[in-house]
């Protein structure tokens, strides 16, 4: 069934480089016929995303620092200026201080804890508030999470707590926005070699463990995560909201 997103406009936040899950999603959305809108953080990232987006059907490329309310308000205005409904939003944003991912969780400082919560969890709420005015025909809002939200993963630390907050936010937003025909979900991806993952100490040991112990005996392919995002953004996912969809080769079912 080709062109699952034909005629749809999708906003994607969080492309950092060609290894980003957000970039894999952008490619899959393009394959299925969507028009894209992208955001960047700072002029340096703008150049990188302009290069990555060459050949993609991009209707807008705008700055968006989710810690700045003025940039979120500008995003709302830019989306509305396109003159067409926004159908899908992909929130692929997370950040924690590197030192907080390398020392015991109990040593997390107040500032590091709040920073991880603001960028990795509260930003979903802020992005929802900024994009809902443009989603006049309903649509799909999705984010990316990880198993460390509900299980202790070595060195994931403050990010695991932030992902737990993110997943709770998904459920509350799904309840709030459902009457507007906006669905809110999260994809819990298995560990993937991304720029943010490299900040987790001994990340390679997590990859090795998943390859040995997951039911499929392999790690997650970014294209699998992207295809799940296509499902959630398309009419096929019209009855799915408030859910955490695992795309992780089955590692979430394993005990030891």
Residue pairs with C-beta under 8 A, 6 or more apart in sequence:
2 32
2 33
3 32
3 33
4 32
4 33
4 230
4 231
4 234
4 235
4 236
5 29
5 32
5 33
5 34
5 87
5 88
5 230
5 233
5 234
6 32
6 33
6 34
7 33
8 33
8 34
8 35
8 87
8 88
8 233
9 34
9 35
9 36
9 37
9 59
9 82
9 84
9 85
9 86
9 87
9 88
10 29
10 34
10 35
10 36
10 37
10 86
10 87
10 88
10 89
10 90
10 233
11 36
11 37
11 38
11 39
11 79
11 86
11 88
11 89
11 90
11 131
12 22
12 25
12 26
12 29
12 36
12 37
12 38
12 39
12 89
12 90
12 92
13 22
13 38
13 39
13 64
13 66
13 89
13 90
13 91
13 92
13 93
13 127
14 20
14 22
14 39
14 90
14 91
14 92
14 93
14 144
15 22
15 23
15 26
15 38
15 40
15 49
15 52
15 92
16 22
16 23
16 45
16 48
16 194
16 195
16 196
17 23
17 48
17 52
17 195
18 52
19 192
19 193
19 194
19 195
19 222
20 92
20 194
20 195
21 92
21 144
21 189
21 192
21 194
21 222
21 225
21 226
22 90
22 92
22 144
23 52
24 222
24 223
24 225
24 226
25 90
25 92
25 225
25 226
25 229
25 230
26 36
26 38
26 53
26 56
27 56
27 226
28 223
28 226
28 227
28 229
28 230
29 36
29 88
29 226
29 229
29 230
29 233
30 36
30 56
30 57
32 230
32 234
34 57
34 87
34 88
34 233
35 57
35 58
35 59
36 53
36 56
36 57
36 58
36 59
37 58
37 59
37 60
37 61
37 62
37 78
37 79
37 82
37 86
38 49
38 53
38 58
38 60
38 61
38 62
39 61
39 62
39 63
39 64
39 75
40 46
40 48
40 49
40 61
40 62
40 63
40 64
41 63
41 64
41 65
42 63
42 65
46 61
46 63
49 61
50 61
53 61
59 82
60 78
60 79
60 82
62 74
62 75
62 78
63 71
63 74
64 71
64 72
64 74
64 75
65 71
66 72
66 93
66 119
66 123
66 126
66 127
67 118
67 119
67 123
69 126
72 126
72 127
72 129
72 130
73 130
75 130
75 131
76 130
76 131
76 133
76 134
79 86
79 131
79 133
79 134
80 133
80 134
82 134
85 134
85 135
85 136
85 137
85 139
86 131
86 134
86 135
86 136
86 139
87 135
87 137
87 139
87 140
87 233
88 139
88 140
88 141
88 142
88 232
88 233
89 127
89 128
89 131
89 135
89 139
89 140
89 141
89 142
90 142
90 143
90 229
90 233
91 123
91 124
91 127
91 141
91 142
91 143
91 144
92 143
92 144
93 119
93 120
93 123
93 124
93 127
94 116
94 119
94 120
94 144
94 159
94 162
94 163
94 196
95 115
95 116
95 119
95 120
95 196
96 112
96 115
96 116
96 119
96 120
96 157
96 158
96 159
96 162
96 199
97 112
97 115
97 116
97 158
98 199
99 112
100 108
100 109
100 112
100 113
100 116
100 157
100 158
100 159
101 155
101 156
101 157
101 158
101 159
101 199
101 200
101 201
102 155
102 201
103 157
104 157
105 157
105 158
105 161
108 157
108 158
112 158
113 158
113 161
116 158
116 159
116 161
116 162
117 161
117 162
117 165
120 159
120 162
120 163
120 165
120 166
121 162
121 163
121 165
121 166
121 169
122 165
122 169
124 143
124 166
124 169
124 170
124 173
125 169
125 173
127 141
128 141
128 173
128 177
128 184
131 141
132 177
132 180
132 182
135 141
135 180
135 182
137 181
138 180
138 181
138 182
138 183
139 181
139 182
139 183
139 233
140 182
140 183
140 184
140 185
140 232
140 233
140 237
141 173
141 177
141 182
141 183
141 184
141 185
142 184
142 185
142 186
142 187
142 229
142 232
142 233
143 166
143 170
143 185
143 186
143 187
144 186
144 187
144 188
144 189
144 225
145 163
145 166
145 167
145 186
145 187
145 188
145 189
145 244
146 153
146 156
146 159
146 160
146 163
146 188
146 189
146 191
147 153
147 188
147 190
147 246
147 248
147 251
147 252
148 156
148 159
148 160
148 163
149 160
149 163
149 164
149 166
149 167
149 188
150 164
150 167
152 160
153 160
153 206
154 201
154 202
154 205
154 206
155 200
155 201
155 202
155 203
156 200
159 200
166 186
167 186
167 244
170 184
170 185
170 186
170 242
170 244
171 242
173 184
174 183
174 184
174 185
174 241
174 242
175 242
177 183
177 184
178 241
183 232
183 237
183 238
183 240
183 241
184 241
184 242
185 232
185 237
185 240
185 241
185 242
185 243
185 244
185 245
186 243
186 244
186 245
187 225
187 228
187 229
187 232
187 244
187 245
187 247
188 244
188 245
188 246
188 247
188 248
188 252
189 220
189 225
189 247
189 248
190 210
190 214
190 219
190 220
190 247
190 248
190 249
190 251
191 197
191 203
191 206
191 207
191 210
191 219
191 220
191 248
192 219
192 220
192 222
192 225
193 203
193 207
197 203
200 206
207 219
210 218
210 219
210 220
210 248
210 249
210 251
211 217
211 218
211 219
213 251
213 254
214 248
214 249
214 250
214 251
214 254
215 249
215 250
215 251
215 253
215 254
216 249
216 250
217 249
218 249
219 249
220 247
220 248
220 249
224 247
225 247
228 245
228 247
231 237
232 240
232 245
246 252
